[in-house]
């Protein structure tokens, strides 16, 4: 079997008897002695025969690959692979045969040439070769193409790849436990480090050359990390800043500098530890209380402390044996406060505590610095009520009962005043005597209010407390506010607001119960002047205690039912003397006049008996027995008329119906005759006469009825339309409609 080679489509060695098979092929004879092409075989000498195929036929090209080619210098090596394609231009056949005849076969000769060219290109600086490879991908292929054409006549296209490129993936550094020493702490800490090392795009040549030594990168990271932590990181930073850029950023910079020769950089860096007993980075407590003995004060005074601290030096804290912060603060504050306040008086504690507070803060601040903490906030306040008065002091009198001008009428009030005493030195005289200033202020307010209310009328208090309709008069509420503010200003208090609250007494509760009721009443009157009896019904309501009735209201503990009965009896007794003509009103004016009389009587009687003001929202008179019977007769009469007229109407309807039916039958018979004569010669005149008769027969008899019309019946049964009633009623009904402008209803549905 004949051996084939990748270069055969372009150049192959053949026997002397082989002839070209196409115009694209040439037989080239090479004289081995001269290494040149000759036209024919000489009589003597060693020659070789080659068929060279040019690219006038598109399939005459050769593909081949050189794999695992090692390019090296003293320090490094790199593996290169070349995939190439060659072809022959017409006319270059002899040059190609002369260049490639030597060796086992032309392909081997070409591979050796390419290897030599590549080796020459890479020398003497392998790093520079790689930089060129990555920076200008076309330079090396172009170089090989030029050398190939110049030295062999072949058109060559090449693609070069580096064997180490497949190793340019990121390198993962799994969590490493690294014992690191710190800048301010001599005990090694267990640092956990994870990283990803990716190839730096600007350093790919270095990464290629370092591929065989990548196993050493983990050790390099450990070494550089230890250096960085020992030189730069404090225990405080190790505890709390490992995940912050302030720690990771500089470390990554140092690691990347060390990784330059390896062509890599740390694209991911994670630092952590597994400590669980970390000191508190932020500490706050609001319940450190110190009991102190104060000069001239019988009781221990509690000094309340609120503290906020932040850790700024963990190494100092560890060196101080990591004390429990709250216990440590309690001990230090107790000692410092007791010493500083030993000679302080009660008044000084209230009025001049700021300098002492500053001293306490400075001393405690120095001591916390020694254990690595910094005071951010320290509030030291004596637990004494007057201290809070600088911000807010609420004076609340509670429920207090006061006398009024009326000896038997009392009122109940609660005064709430929101104040503050911004400068306690202004009440120093009270504080020196250790008096209860809040109690004194409360009593002062109550006394001033008591003096004011002792001279006020109950009517004004209850009825004009929040507002008044009397010109020039101030409301009771405003008077109470002014007197309260005046009493409090004697203690140098800043009054923010005063709220007087009227509280319910038994008297007010009873009045409210009476006022919320709308009570019906019924008065049956038999006039002393004879005639029928009259019944009046209506409703009354209690509006207030009359200005002259407080004493009477105080004396009579009566309910609404008792008031109703009295009202009915009183009004009935008074109306008996009224003439019956006045009681039997039949017009709006008469009703209005009688309502005024009844209302005045009711108001007079209730005021005299109970001291109350009342009003009557409604009042009406019921029909007497005679009026009811008269109405019944009128209704029955109108009903009888309607029955008679209905019967007449039914008779006329039946008569008109029979007439219509007879006309219809006559018209039908005439129409039948017309139909029979249609088409008969000489019947035209008769048909015309029949048509006239037919038209007359179709006309219906008069449908008007002789009975009363519906409108006449309606006017006979029902009252006149509202508009006519208004005209007939005169000014009285017009006045009624002016008060209540709703139209009167008309039974026909037509309101005019």
C-alpha positions in Angstrom: 0.0 0.0 0.0 1.4 3.4 -0.9 2.2 5.7 2.0 0.4 9.0 2.0 1.3 12.3 3.8 -0.6 15.5 4.6 1.5 17.4 2.0 0.5 15.1 -0.8 -2.3 17.4 -2.2 0.5 20.0 -2.9 3.7 18.0 -3.3 4.4 14.3 -3.3 7.4 12.1 -4.3 6.5 9.8 -7.2 8.2 7.2 -9.4 9.7 8.2 -12.7 6.9 6.7 -14.7 4.2 8.8 -13.1 2.8 11.6 -15.2 0.8 14.7 -14.2 -2.9 13.9 -14.3 -4.2 17.5 -14.9 -3.0 20.9 -16.0 -2.7 21.9 -12.4 0.1 19.3 -11.8 3.7 19.5 -12.8 6.4 16.8 -12.7 9.5 18.3 -11.1 12.9 16.4 -11.3 15.4 17.4 -8.6 19.1 16.7 -9.0 20.2 15.6 -5.6 23.8 16.7 -6.2 22.9 20.3 -7.3 19.6 20.4 -5.3 18.1 22.1 -8.3 15.3 21.2 -10.7 16.2 19.9 -14.1 14.2 19.5 -17.2 15.0 15.8 -17.8 16.8 12.9 -16.2 20.5 12.8 -17.0 22.3 9.7 -18.0 24.2 9.6 -14.8 23.3 11.0 -11.4 20.8 10.6 -8.6 17.5 12.4 -9.1 14.0 12.5 -7.4 10.6 13.0 -9.0 7.9 15.1 -7.5 4.4 16.0 -8.5 3.6 19.6 -7.5 -0.1 20.7 -7.6 -0.9 24.4 -7.9 -4.0 26.1 -6.7 -5.6 26.6 -10.1 -7.7 23.7 -8.8 -9.2 24.8 -5.5 -8.7 21.4 -3.8 -5.0 21.5 -4.1 -4.0 22.5 -0.6 -2.6 20.7 2.4 -3.4 21.0 6.1 -1.1 19.8 8.9 -0.4 20.4 12.6 2.7 20.6 14.7 1.8 19.7 18.3 3.8 19.8 21.5 6.6 22.0 20.2 8.7 23.2 23.1 10.2 26.7 23.0 12.6 27.3 25.9 15.3 29.4 27.3 17.5 29.0 30.3 14.7 29.7 32.9 11.4 28.9 31.2 9.7 26.9 28.5 6.4 27.0 26.7 4.6 24.5 24.6 3.3 25.7 21.2 1.0 24.1 18.6 0.7 25.2 15.0 -2.1 24.4 12.6 -1.3 25.5 9.1 -2.5 25.3 5.5 -0.3 25.6 2.4 -0.8 25.9 -1.3 1.2 26.5 -4.5 0.7 29.5 -6.8 1.1 28.6 -10.5 4.8 29.1 -11.5 6.2 28.3 -8.0 6.3 24.5 -8.5 10.1 24.2 -9.0 10.9 26.5 -6.0 8.7 24.4 -3.8 10.2 21.1 -4.9 13.8 22.5 -4.5 13.0 23.6 -0.9 11.2 20.5 0.3 12.9 17.6 -1.6 15.4 16.9 1.2 14.3 14.6 4.1 12.0 11.7 4.4 9.2 13.5 2.7 8.2 17.1 1.9 5.9 17.4 4.9 8.6 16.5 7.4 10.9 19.0 5.7 8.3 21.8 6.0 7.6 20.9 9.6 11.3 21.2 10.4 11.5 24.6 8.6 8.5 25.9 10.5 10.0 24.7 13.8 13.2 26.5 13.0 11.4 29.7 12.0 9.4 29.7 15.2 12.4 29.0 17.4 14.3 31.9 15.8 11.3 34.2 16.4 11.1 33.3 20.1 14.8 33.8 20.8 16.4 35.2 22.8 13.6 36.5 25.1 10.8 34.0 25.6 8.8 36.5 27.7 8.9 39.1 24.9 7.7 36.3 22.5 4.7 35.7 24.7 4.0 39.5 25.0 4.0 39.7 21.2 1.7 36.7 21.0 -0.9 38.3 23.2 -0.5 41.9 22.1 -0.5 41.3 18.3 -2.1 38.0 17.3 -1.3 38.5 13.6 2.5 39.2 13.9 3.6 35.6 14.3 1.4 34.1 11.6 2.5 36.9 9.2 6.1 36.2 10.1 5.7 32.5 9.3 3.9 33.3 6.0 6.7 35.6 4.9 9.4 33.0 5.7 7.5 30.2 4.0 7.0 32.1 0.8 10.5 33.5 0.7 12.2 30.2 1.4 9.9 27.6 -0.1 7.5 29.4 -2.4 4.5 28.1 -0.5 1.6 30.3 0.5 1.1 29.5 4.2 -1.6 30.4 6.6 -0.9 29.5 10.3 -2.8 29.5 13.6 -0.7 29.3 16.7 -1.9 28.3 20.2 -0.1 27.8 23.5 -0.5 24.6 25.4 -0.6 26.4 28.7 -3.6 28.6 27.8 -5.9 25.9 29.1 -4.4 26.5 32.5 -5.3 30.2 32.6 -8.5 29.6 34.6 -8.9 31.1 38.1 -7.2 29.3 40.9 -9.5 28.8 44.0 -7.8 28.9 47.4 -10.1 27.0 49.7 -10.4 28.3 53.3 -7.0 28.3 55.0 -6.4 28.6 58.7 -3.5 31.0 59.1 -2.0 31.8 62.5 -1.2 35.5 62.3 0.5 37.8 64.8 -0.9 41.3 65.1 0.7 44.7 65.4 -0.4 45.3 69.0 -1.0 41.8 70.3 1.6 39.1 70.8 -0.8 36.1 70.8 -1.3 34.4 67.4 -4.9 34.6 66.1 -6.5 32.0 63.8 -7.3 33.8 60.5 -9.5 32.1 57.9 -8.7 33.1 54.4 -10.4 32.2 51.1 -9.4 33.6 47.7 -9.7 33.4 43.9 -6.6 34.1 41.8 -7.4 35.0 38.3 -5.0 35.8 35.5 -4.3 39.5 35.1 -5.1 40.4 31.5 -2.0 42.6 31.3 0.3 39.7 32.6 -0.8 36.7 30.6 2.8 36.0 29.4 3.9 35.8 33.1 0.9 33.5 33.9 1.9 31.2 31.0 5.5 30.9 32.1 4.5 30.4 35.7 2.0 27.6 35.0 4.3 24.8 36.2 4.9 26.6 39.5 1.3 27.5 40.4 1.3 25.0 43.2 3.5 27.5 45.2 1.0 30.3 45.1 -0.9 29.1 48.2 2.3 29.3 50.2 3.0 32.7 48.8 -0.4 33.9 50.0 0.1 32.6 53.5 3.5 34.2 53.7 2.3 37.6 52.5 -0.8 37.6 54.7 1.3 36.9 57.8 3.6 39.8 56.9 0.7 42.2 56.4 -1.2 41.4 59.6 1.9 41.6 61.7 2.8 45.0 60.3 -0.6 46.6 59.8 -3.6 45.0 61.7 -4.5 45.6 65.3 -6.5 43.3 67.5 -9.4 45.8 67.2 -9.2 45.5 63.4 -8.9 41.7 63.6 -12.0 41.5 65.7 -14.3 43.9 63.8 -12.7 45.0 60.5 -11.8 41.8 58.6 -14.7 42.2 56.2 -14.2 45.9 55.6 -12.3 47.4 52.7 -10.0 49.2 55.1 -8.5 45.7 55.9 -9.0 43.7 52.7 -8.1 46.5 50.3 -4.5 47.1 51.4 -4.0 43.3 51.9 -5.2 42.6 48.3 -2.8 45.3 47.0 0.1 43.6 48.8 -0.9 40.1 47.5 -1.3 41.4 44.0 2.2 42.9 44.1 3.5 39.5 45.2 1.6 37.7 42.4 2.9 39.9 39.6 5.5 37.3 38.6 2.8 34.7 38.4 0.7 36.9 36.2 -2.3 36.7 38.6 -4.3 38.9 40.9 -6.7 38.3 43.8 -10.1 38.8 42.3 -11.9 37.6 45.5 -10.6 37.8 49.0 -12.6 36.7 52.1 -11.3 37.1 55.7 -12.9 35.8 58.9 -12.4 34.3 62.3 -14.4 32.0 64.5 -14.2 33.9 67.8 -17.4 33.9 69.8 -16.3 35.8 72.9 -15.7 39.2 71.3 -15.9 42.3 73.5 -18.9 44.5 72.9 -18.1 47.0 70.2 -20.9 49.3 71.4 -22.1 49.2 75.0 -25.0 51.0 76.5 -26.7 50.9 79.9 -29.4 53.1 81.4 -29.8 51.6 84.8 -26.6 52.3 86.9 -27.9 54.0 90.0 -25.6 55.3 92.8 -27.0 56.1 96.2 -25.3 59.0 97.9 -25.4 60.8 101.2 -26.0 64.5 100.6 -25.2 67.2 103.2 -28.3 68.4 105.1 -30.7 66.0 103.4 -32.2 63.2 105.5 -32.5 60.6 102.8 -30.1 59.0 100.4 -30.2 60.6 96.9 -30.0 58.3 93.9 -27.8 59.5 91.0 -29.1 57.9 87.8 -26.5 57.2 85.0 -26.9 56.5 81.3 -23.7 55.4 79.6 -22.8 54.7 76.0 -19.2 53.5 75.2 -17.5 52.3 72.0 -14.5 50.0 71.9 -11.5 51.6 70.2 -8.6 49.4 71.4 -9.4 45.7 71.9 -5.8 45.0 72.9 -6.1 47.3 75.9 -9.3 45.6 76.8 -7.7 42.1 76.7 -4.7 43.4 78.6 -7.1 44.6 81.3 -8.4 41.1 81.7 -11.6 41.7 79.8 -13.7 43.1 82.7 -17.5 42.8 82.7 -18.4 46.3 81.5 -21.5 46.9 83.6 -19.9 45.7 86.8 -16.8 47.8 86.0 -18.9 50.9 85.4 -21.0 50.4 88.6 -17.8 50.2 90.7 -16.1 53.2 89.1 -19.2 55.4 89.1 -20.1 54.6 92.7 -16.6 55.6 93.8 -16.3 58.7 91.7 -19.8 60.1 92.4 -19.6 59.4 96.2 -16.3 61.2 96.5 -17.3 64.2 94.3 -20.8 64.8 95.9 -19.7 64.2 99.5 -19.8 67.9 100.5 -22.7 68.9 98.1 -25.9 70.3 99.6 -29.5 69.4 98.4 -29.9 72.9 96.8 -26.5 72.8 95.1 -27.4 69.4 93.7 -30.5 70.9 92.1 -29.2 74.3 91.0 -25.5 73.8 90.3 -24.9 70.2 89.3 -23.4 70.8 85.8 -19.8 71.3 86.9 -20.0 68.1 89.0 -21.5 66.2 86.0 -18.6 67.4 83.8 -16.0 66.2 86.4 -17.7 62.8 86.6 -17.6 62.5 82.8 -13.9 63.5 82.6 -12.8 61.0 85.3 -14.8 58.1 84.0 -13.6 59.0 80.5 -10.0 58.6 81.5 -10.6 55.3 83.2 -12.5 53.9 80.2 -9.6 54.9 77.9 -7.4 52.7 80.0 -9.4 49.6 79.2 -9.7 50.4 75.5 -13.2 52.1 75.5 -14.3 55.6 74.7 -17.2 57.4 76.4 -19.6 58.6 73.7 -22.4 59.6 76.0 -22.7 59.9 79.8 -25.7 61.4 81.5 -25.6 61.7 85.2 -28.8 63.0 86.8 -29.9 63.2 90.5 -33.2 61.3 90.9 -34.9 64.3 92.4 -38.3 65.5 91.1 -37.3 69.2 90.8 -34.6 68.2 88.2 -37.4 67.3 85.8 -39.2 70.6 86.3 -36.8 72.3 84.0 -38.4 70.4 81.1 -42.0 69.8 82.3 -44.0 70.3 85.5 -47.7 69.4 85.4 -49.9 70.9 88.0 -53.1 68.9 88.4 -55.6 70.0 91.0 -57.6 66.8 90.7 -61.4 66.9 91.4 -62.1 69.9 93.6 -65.5 71.2 94.7 -66.0 74.9 95.0 -68.7 77.1 96.5 -70.5 79.7 94.3 -72.4 82.9 95.1 -75.4 80.7 95.6 -74.9 79.1 99.0 -76.6 75.8 98.0 -75.0 75.4 94.6 -71.5 73.9 94.3 -69.4 73.3 91.2 -66.6 70.8 90.6 -63.5 71.6 88.6 -60.2 70.1 87.6 -57.3 72.4 86.5 -54.4 71.0 84.6 -51.5 73.3 83.9 -48.5 72.4 81.8 -45.5 74.4 83.1 -41.7 74.4 83.6 -39.2 76.1 85.9 -36.2 76.6 83.6 -34.1 78.1 86.4 -34.3 76.3 89.7 -32.3 79.0 91.3 -35.4 81.2 91.1 -37.1 79.0 93.7 -33.9 78.5 95.8 -35.7 79.8 99.0 -38.2 77.0 98.7 -35.5 74.4 97.9 -33.4 75.5 100.9 -36.3 74.7 103.2 -36.9 71.5 101.3 -40.5 72.4 100.7 -42.8 70.5 98.3 -42.9 73.2 95.6 -45.3 71.3 93.4 -47.8 71.0 96.3 -47.4 74.7 97.1 -48.1 75.6 93.5 -51.2 73.4 93.4 -52.6 74.9 96.6 -52.0 78.4 95.3 -54.0 77.6 92.2 -56.9 76.1 94.2 -57.0 79.1 96.5 -57.1 81.6 93.7 -59.8 79.7 91.9 -61.8 79.3 95.2 -61.7 83.1 95.7 -62.9 83.7 92.1 -65.7 81.2 92.1 -67.0 82.3 95.5 -68.3 85.4 93.9 -69.6 83.9 90.6 -73.3 83.2 89.9 -74.0 79.5 89.1 -75.9 80.5 86.0 -72.9 82.2 84.5 -70.6 79.3 85.5 -72.7 76.6 83.8 -74.2 78.6 80.9 -71.4 80.9 80.0 -68.3 78.8 80.8 -66.8 78.4 77.4 -68.6 81.3 75.6 -70.7 84.3 76.4 -73.2 86.4 74.4 -72.9 89.3 76.9 -70.9 92.2 75.4 -67.7 93.0 77.4 -68.0 89.8 79.5 -65.0 87.3 79.6 -65.8 83.6 79.7 -65.4 81.7 82.9 -62.8 79.6 81.2 -60.6 82.6 80.3 -60.9 83.9 83.8 -59.8 80.6 85.3 -56.8 80.5 82.9 -55.7 84.0 83.8 -56.0 83.3 87.6 -54.1 80.0 87.2 -51.3 81.6 85.3 -51.1 84.4 87.8 -50.8 82.0 90.7 -48.1 79.9 89.0 -46.0 82.9 87.9 -45.4 83.7 91.6 -43.2 80.6 91.5 -41.3 81.8 88.4 -43.0 79.1 86.3 -43.2 79.3 82.5 -46.9 78.5 81.8 -47.3 76.6 78.6 -51.0 75.7 78.8 -53.9 75.7 81.2 -56.9 73.4 80.7 -59.9 74.0 83.1 -62.3 71.0 83.0 -65.9 71.2 84.3 -66.7 68.0 86.2 -70.1 66.7 86.8 -71.7 67.3 90.2 -74.9 65.5 91.2 -76.7 68.7 90.2 -75.2 68.7 86.7 -75.8 65.0 86.2 -79.5 65.4 87.1 -79.8 68.4 84.7 -78.2 66.5 81.8 -80.6 63.6 82.3 -83.5 66.1 82.2 -82.2 67.9 79.1 -81.7 64.8 77.0 -85.3 63.8 77.2 -88.1 65.0 74.8 -91.2 64.2 76.8 -94.8 64.0 75.5 -97.7 65.6 77.4 -101.4 65.3 77.2 -103.8 68.0 78.5 -107.6 67.4 78.6 -109.6 70.6 79.1 -113.3 71.1 79.9 -114.0 74.8 79.6 -115.8 76.4 82.5 -117.8 78.2 79.8 -119.5 75.0 78.7 -119.4 73.1 75.4 -117.3 70.2 74.4 -114.0 69.1 76.1 -110.7 69.6 74.2 -107.6 67.5 74.2 -104.1 69.0 73.6 -101.1 66.9 72.9 -97.5 68.0 72.4 -93.9 67.6 73.6 -91.7 69.6 75.9 -88.0 69.7 76.6 -85.8 71.1 79.4 -83.5 73.7 78.0 -81.6 74.9 81.1 -81.8 76.0 84.7 -83.3 79.5 84.7 -81.1 82.3 85.8 -83.4 82.8 88.8 -84.1 79.1 89.4 -80.9 77.6 90.7 -82.1 77.6 94.3 -85.4 76.0 93.4 -83.7 73.4 91.2 -81.3 72.6 94.0 -84.2 72.0 96.4 -86.4 69.9 94.1 -84.8 66.5 93.2 -87.5 65.8 90.5 -87.4 63.6 87.4 -88.9 64.2 84.0 -92.1 62.3 84.8 -92.9 64.4 87.8 -92.3 67.6 85.8 -94.6 66.3 83.0 -97.4 65.6 85.4 -97.1 69.0 87.0 -97.0 70.7 83.6 -100.3 68.8 82.5 -102.1 69.8 85.8 -101.0 73.4 85.7 -101.8 74.0 82.1 -105.2 72.2 82.4 -106.1 74.3 85.4 -105.3 77.5 83.6 -107.0 76.7 80.3 -110.3 75.9 82.0 -110.9 79.7 82.3 -110.3 80.3 78.6 -113.4 80.7 76.4 -114.3 77.6 74.3 -114.1 79.7 71.1 -110.4 80.2 71.8 -109.8 76.5 72.5 -111.6 75.3 69.3 -109.2 77.0 66.9 -109.7 76.3 63.2 -107.0 78.6 61.6 -103.3 78.8 61.7 -103.3 82.2 63.4 -105.6 80.8 66.2 -103.4 77.8 66.6 -100.2 79.9 66.9 -101.8 82.2 69.4 -103.1 79.3 71.5 -99.6 77.6 71.4 -98.0 80.7 72.7 -100.5 80.8 75.5 -99.9 77.2 76.4 -96.1 77.5 76.2 -96.0 80.5 78.4 -98.3 78.8 80.9 -96.1 75.7 80.9 -92.9 77.7 81.2 -94.3 79.8 84.1 -95.5 76.7 86.0 -92.3 74.7 85.5 -90.1 77.7 86.4 -92.0 78.4 89.6 -92.0 74.7 90.7 -88.6 73.4 89.5 -86.5 76.5 88.5 -86.2 75.2 84.9 -86.5 76.8 81.5 -88.5 74.7 79.0 -89.8 74.9 75.4 -92.6 73.2 73.5 -91.4 72.0 70.1 -94.9 70.7 69.1 -98.5 71.2 70.2 -101.8 70.2 68.5 -105.5 69.8 69.3 -107.4 66.5 68.7 -110.8 66.5 67.0 -113.8 66.7 69.3 -116.6 64.0 69.2 -118.9 66.4 67.3 -116.2 67.2 64.7 -115.6 63.5 64.2 -119.3 62.7 63.7 -119.7 65.7 61.3 -116.8 64.5 59.2 -118.3 61.0 59.0 -121.6 62.5 57.7 -119.8 64.5 55.0 -117.7 61.5 53.9 -120.8 59.3 53.6 -122.6 61.9 51.6 -119.8 62.2 49.1 -119.6 58.4 48.9 -123.3 58.2 48.0 -122.9 60.8 45.3 -120.1 58.8 43.8 -122.1 55.6 43.9 -125.1 57.2 42.0 -122.9 58.8 39.4 -121.0 55.5 38.8 -124.3 53.7 38.1 -125.4 56.3 35.6 -122.1 56.1 33.9 -122.3 52.3 33.6 -125.8 52.6 32.0 -124.7 55.1 29.3 -121.7 52.9 28.5 -123.9 49.9 27.9 -126.2 51.9 25.6 -123.3 53.4 23.6 -121.8 49.9 23.2 -125.0 48.5 21.7 -125.3 51.3 19.2 -121.7 50.8 18.1 -122.3 47.0 17.6 -125.4 47.7 15.4 -123.4 50.1 13.2 -120.7 47.6 12.8 -123.1 44.9 11.6 -124.7 47.3 9.1 -121.3 48.2 7.6 -120.4 44.5 7.2 -123.6 43.8 5.2 -123.0 46.8 2.9 -119.5 45.7 2.2 -120.8 42.2 1.3 -123.1 43.7 -1.4 -120.3 45.8 -2.8 -118.2 42.7 -3.1 -121.0 40.8 -4.9 -121.6 43.6 -7.5 -118.0 44.2 -8.3 -117.4 43.2 -12.0 -121.1 43.2 -12.9 -121.9 45.4 -16.0 -124.0 48.5 -15.3 -123.7 48.2 -11.5 -121.4 51.2 -11.1 -124.0 53.7 -9.8 -125.4 51.2 -7.3 -121.9 50.4 -6.0 -121.2 54.2 -5.6 -124.4 54.6 -3.5 -123.4 51.6 -1.4 -120.0 53.1 -0.7 -121.7 56.3 0.6 -123.9 54.2 2.9 -120.8 52.2 4.0 -119.0 55.4 5.0 -122.0 56.5 7.0 -122.3 53.2 8.7 -118.6 53.3 9.8 -119.2 56.5 11.7 -119.7 55.8 15.4 -122.4 57.5 17.5 -121.5 60.3 19.9 -119.4 58.9 22.8 -119.9 61.8 25.2 -121.6 61.0 28.5 -124.3 62.9 30.1 -123.2 62.0 33.7 -120.8 64.2 35.7 -117.3 64.3 34.4 -114.5 62.9 36.6 -113.1 66.3 37.2 -116.5 67.5 38.5 -116.8 64.5 40.7 -113.3 65.0 42.0 -114.0 68.7 42.9 -117.2 67.6 44.6 -115.4 65.0 46.8 -112.0 66.6 47.5 -111.0 70.0 48.7 -110.0 72.8 46.3 -106.4 72.9 44.9 -103.8 74.3 47.2 -103.4 77.6 45.3 -107.1 78.4 45.7 -107.0 77.4 49.4 -104.1 79.8 49.9 -106.1 82.7 48.4 -109.1 81.8 50.5 -107.1 81.4 53.7 -105.8 84.9 53.5 -102.7 86.2 55.4 -102.8 83.4 58.0 -102.2 80.5 55.6 -99.6 82.6 53.7 -97.7 83.1 56.9 -97.8 79.4 57.6 -96.4 78.6 54.2 -93.7 81.2 54.7 -92.6 79.3 57.8 -93.0 75.9 56.2 -92.7 76.3 52.4 -93.5 72.8 51.4 -96.5 72.8 49.0 -99.9 71.3 50.1 -100.6 68.0 48.5 -103.4 67.8 45.8 -105.1 64.4 45.5 -104.9 64.6 41.7 -101.1 64.6 42.0 -101.1 68.1 40.5 -99.6 70.5 43.1 -100.2 74.1 42.1 
